[in-house]
């Protein structure tokens, strides 16, 4: 394994030495932070390092939901978080989605405004439906869209679902192609003359240099954008890793539904990708086991996902699972992100609360304005 000491003079001068801004993590936050810093300071050297050959956390592994919160999820948030903070976080998600779409363009992320649906199997539908007038007033303030939420009596029947009794539609949500998004963020960063180095794992932060598995990198400013892996560098902060497991089917002929769907307060979620069905979630079945940075799929969750897919989502429809994977999110007792200066030369943008697609680019923008 080559170390920095084995690089040529030219390689060290070009890629390693004289870094003004060093960013850890090539996910949505890391790349957008680099892009916006380069826009502010075109002549400064901005370097982003990544331990994997692709973003390691969740940025290129998520389900591709451009979502800001379902009715039952928002109502649950309101039971333990004050109203102002809940809707301020929703506003950040909405502004973040608009920012991402503006930064890259809808065609480069395959954005589809198909809406979303929250499905219900129990009496939580009544409490959610009764709160729609209140939620719509608050969401209209944020999105400028009238009647964001509405009861839909036909979606369950027309989509062929089983055991779901009711649904609430959401006008402000949609879906994207996660792979295209992260690839085009990378391309934009390169166009801005950002240096991106893969295979470099951050080990220990010092006042003006970072120890890595390849040697040390000097910096003037360091920015931590590792989200679910941030505990290594921020042991005192309210952030923990949260693994999300996902399965995807082979193409299904005459698939009856399109769009994105949530149920059980957002713990389960599914969508179509063409004629395939992507289904993820179930973290609540093993919260302790899913509080991990290990990329595995476990029998307890994948079997539950397959069972629900068979009984509730695709009843009487033959399907085969083509692939499974997992991603690592960053969560805490609050759903708002942590964007702050840690010391004179170190900053962070972490804890995206499972809403990285929505809020990630906005966190990157805020970070770029925080550093000097």
Secondary structure, DSSP 4 states (H G I P E B T S, - for coil): ---GGGS-HHHIIIIISSEEEEEE--SHHHHHHHHHHHHH-TTS-EEEEESSSS-SSSTTTS--EE----HHHHHHHHTTS-HHHHHHHHHHHHHHHHHHHHHH-GGGTT-B---EEEEESSTHHHHHHHTHHHHHHHHHHHH--TT-EEEESSHHHHHT-SS--EEEEETT-EE--HHHHHHHHHHHHHHTT-EEEES--EEEE-SSEEEETTEEEEEEEEEE--GGGGGGT-TTSS-EEEEEEEEEEPP-TT----SEEEETTTTEEEEEETTEEEEEE-GGGGHHHHSSS-----HHHHHHHHHHIIIIISTT----EEEEEEEEEEE-SSSS-EEEE-SSSEEEEE--TT-HHHHHHHHHHHHHHH--
